[in-house]
Every structure is written in C-alpha cells, then in structure tokens.
Amino acid sequence: MKTLRYRAEALLLYLLFLLFGLLPASWASALGGLIGRSLGPHLAASRKALRHIHAALPDKSRAECDEIIAGMWDNLGRIIAEYPHLHTLSYPEYTQIIGMPHLAEALSNPNGAIFFGAHYGNWEINAPTTLIQCDEAIDITYRPPNNPHADKLLSKARSLGGRITAHAKSRQGGRDMINALKKGRKLGILIDQKYNEGLNVPFFGINAMTNPIFVQLAQKYGASLVPIRNTRLEGARFTLTIYEPLPVLDENGAPRPVEDVIKDAHALLESWIREHPEQWLWLHRRWGIPKRLKTQPQSTENQEQ
C-alpha cells in the first residue's frame, strides 16, 4: 500500500513539474503562489504554523498571523513551481548577488567554506546561483523525503542534473560532508531545523535543539563560516546576500564556545525572519511547543475593544 501511495505522489509531483516546466519561470511562480495561497491556509498544518508564529512573535495579532501564514504558503507554492526553473532563476536577470567581496573571500579559502542559512526566500536557488554566476559549486545538504521516487525527482532538480553535489542528512552524508571539507570544498547548510541530539540554544527566546556541526566543522578545519540569505523581492526575482563570516575563533586564536557562535547565527536568522516573516517556513517543529497553547493571538476585533 505504501509503495502505491509513493508512486501516486511521485506521479502527481512529476505532472506538476511538467506543467510548471512548460510555463515561463515568472508565470510558473505566479501560478504556484496562487495555488499555495488559496489552499495552504485551509490545511491542518497551518495550525502548527500559527502556534509557532504566536510563540516566536507574540506581538502579532491574529490577523497579522493569518497574513503571515498566507504569505508563507504563497512562497512555498512558488518554490515548488520554481523547481523546474532553478537554472534559469540563477542568472543575474532573476537573482542579484549582494556582498560579492564576502563571497569571493570565502570561495578563495583553501580550507573551504560553510555557507549557513535558513528555509527562507527560495533557499534552493543559493547553490545554483553561485555555480551559474561564479562558476563555483557549493555542496548542499538536504533531508530526503520518505518517498524515494519524489526524492529522486527533487534531487535531480536541486542539483541541476548532477552539477551540484547533494548530501542527504544521514551518517554517510555526514562523512561525505567531512571528506568534502577536507578537500577544501564548500558546503551549504540550513540550520533552522530541530536536531534532537544537538545543543539547546535559544531561538526567538525559546530553547531550540540545534545541530552544532556547522560550527564544529568550521573550527576543526579552518573553514569560513558564512551567512547566506535568499530574499524574494517580487514574483520570481531575488537577492542572494552573502554576509561577513562569523568569527569561530577568539582574539587569541582559540575556538569560541560553540553555543556562543550558534547564538550569533540565531540572532542573524531572527533578524531576517522579523523583516519578512512570510518568507520563513513556519511549518518546521523548531521548538517543543505544545499543540494547545494557553493563549492564542488576539483577533483584530478583540484588540480594538
């Protein structure tokens, strides 16, 4: 039964890829956004997103939370529709790189570089953009879906047909990442997912289990630890901002406490999310937030009374 379901899901995904691939990139993105905004807010997953927004941004009214959720689904729908167009969207006509000096410095580090970011904007464009515009491949890490057929289709799209190395989050994937870094290669890691075996570091003031591997690898191998942010401007146009590397060593050249480096990284991600909360994927179970909160965001009507 599971095999049949997986095949049906993969067939639907393939048909969507075919449909979106036949359209110009901007049209596909607009259609995906329309579908996401129309259907997503009515799904049960939106209740999870509401809990997370209320916990992280308690000052938001219920109306503001609902608008963030609608925008999140719009963005997610666009991302799905943009998968067949990742190559096209990586060109300067669609994605502008900001912070080129920081990018050039990181790419020139013989010990490699670790670019860390979040599920923000269209994160799938990050590595393709550096490949297309700078002729530099960044290995990416990803959590494979349970459906192996869907995994194969998505992996082919995000790797631009194999031009970008993708490491699945697994023991073998971890070893492959280390070997890549030893060879001076560059890695891309998204750090905003819960990792039960990680360190408990506040994120929006709430303890969040975070994988420390991105800091530990940078300290061990001398790699640059570089924040990278994809921001959707309008439709299918983006900026890819490369920030100054985070210091992983203190003034004496000794490794900084890993938790302190993660706090710096979290603070940066928080600032991005506060700026455009609709561009972050609020569906992840980032914190151990109960399904039923004692309080809920107030409705606009209640706030006006």
C-alpha positions, 0 to 999 in steps of 0.5 A: 500500500505504501509503495502505491501511495509513493508512486501516486505522489511521485506521479502527481509531483512529476505532472506538476513539474511538467506543467510548471516546466512548460510555463515561463519561470515568472508565470510558473511562480505566479501560478504556484503562489496562487495555488499555495495561497488559496489552499495552504491556509485551509490545511491542518498544518497551518495550525502548527504554523500559527502556534509557532508564529504566536510563540516566536512573535507574540506581538502579532495579532491574529490577523497579522498571523493569518497574513503571515501564514498566507504569505508563507504558503504563497512562497512555498507554492512558488518554490515548488513551481520554481523547481523546474526553473532553478537554472534559469532563476540563477542568472543575474536577470532573476537573482542579484548577488549582494556582498560579492567581496564576502563571497569571493573571500570565502570561495578563495579559502583553501580550507573551504567554506560553510555557507549557513542559512535558513528555509527562507526566500527560495533557499534552493536557488543559493547553490545554483546561483553561485555555480551559474554566476561564479562558476563555483559549486557549493555542496548542499545538504538536504533531508530526503523525503520518505518517498524515494521516487519524489526524492529522486525527482527533487534531487535531480532538480536541486542539483541541476542534473548532477552539477551540484553535489547533494548530501542527504542528512544521514551518517554517510552524508555526514562523512561525505560532508567531512571528506568534502571539507577536507578537500577544501570544498564548500558546503551549504547548510540550513540550520533552522531545523530541530536536531534532537541530539544537538545543543539547546540554544535559544531561538526567538527566546525559546530553547531550540535543539540545534545541530552544532556541526556547522560550527564544529566543522568550521573550527576543526578545519579552518573553514569560513563560516558564512551567512547566506540569505535568499530574499524574494523581492517580487514574483520570481526575482531575488537577492542572494546576500552573502554576509561577513563570516562569523568569527569561530575563533577568539582574539587569541586564536582559540575556538569560541564556545560553540553555543556562543557562535550558534547564538550569533547565527540565531540572532542573524536568522531572527533578524531576517525572519522579523523583516519578512516573516512570510518568507520563513517556513513556519511549518518546521517543529523548531521548538517543543511547543505544545499543540494547545497553547494557553493563549492564542493571538488576539483577533483584530476585533478583540484588540480594538475593544 
